[in-house]
């Protein structure tokens, strides 16, 4: 990893050349469409296959010189060495003195630590045993009934990844159990989930690496209370909690103290970050939904991308190019946000998952050595499934004042082939949106159209500026052959490695998240104030005190 002696990215010759190059591109008003006209091979030169995902980077505001300068910058920041360090288990998470070895969960052999392989294999066998027992009905609840519903209680990385992947693989659900996800401490979340379930046929997975996270602990305790209170035979249920609760955690003692049996505690390790953990037993709900063979396919798809990332040259390395292009727009074009637009309803939870992956990893203002960074870092990640966005926020993508780079994610072969026409409409819209962002529509084109429609000249002139679309807005298209477990694994791993690339170029630690701690600390006196502790209330700012006073007044419990 970059140490303090290495020049920061913005101090390198490559950075200065990129700045000059950006000025030249913008002052000459270079258009992406011109780049296509100049080079008939542009599309093929900038399209790369990684497993069963085709990455088309040709709709970027990037010339061959741009890409060569970006890879020069990556070399200057020793990206190849940083990737090697990541894979060989170096303590890349320097503030917590930990490696980041999520790749080991999907097959990477960490030569320096062969025990990891043994532990990962054992956890997969443990998962296999539970999933098979639940699917066959061999696992029974306290009343001798098979499990029908699995409720995952977790938050952040212990929720978003499994929820997203379970949703994405809807077409492969085996149907023997239904998976539900409860994350929010808002009691409405757990309540709305449990109101349709029976304790006798429900299995809870308490997923928490730390087993101390407030939301998860509150929900788990409430779930246990519900299980006993709503059981047909409360007395018996109280003695059989262990038949309805399993845990995934690195804090075994806390899970045991909760009442979960040793054999039903699945491991987590400090070398796996929460947002990189869906490949571990945190992925149990995925396995419950689609079965262990498909779960292993998910791992295999990610492993393929790991190999690609570790071995492909920078200029043909898909996650490297994804990361470098984000640097290009963030640092040289001042793009503050990045849209993720899956044209697949089953990928509707992908933007939310990527928000944690990218923003918790890259939302940093200090370099690895603690110095304040002089560079803009992680952009805001946002988006939703197409085509819905076309009827809401795409207006801003097309005509707003900001350049917002976008990732379009599409699936070539439909999951439900019985309605090919709708799938063709979906693809047509996806490809047309990226095209529209690129080409735009000039004022003259608008005038010509209006004239052809017979609109009078004065009206046409007054409308033209409103109807013109600037275009020249960049996008990547990621085209999956099919949405299946293998390709989903590849897709997620592409983004994981993209995040790492950006962190290396920005010289920040992608694997810690200290910023989230302040909110956890400050919620304690606020909670105390809400429960009537006047001294705690006095310690708060005037605004918080007034808001809390109003809540207490509304609840009729104080004032
Ligand atoms: O508060 C942030 C965070 O620590 C995330 O990084 C993590 O994914 C989430 O909380 C849940 O943590 P845990 O799995 O320990 O409950």
Boltz pocket constraint, residues with backbone or C-beta under 6 A from the ligand:
constraints:
  - pocket:
      binder: B
      contacts: [[A, 155], [A, 156], [A, 157], [A, 158], [A, 207], [A, 208], [A, 209], [A, 210], [A, 211], [A, 212], [A, 213], [A, 216], [A, 274], [A, 275], [A, 360], [A, 513], [A, 516]]
      max_distance: 6.0
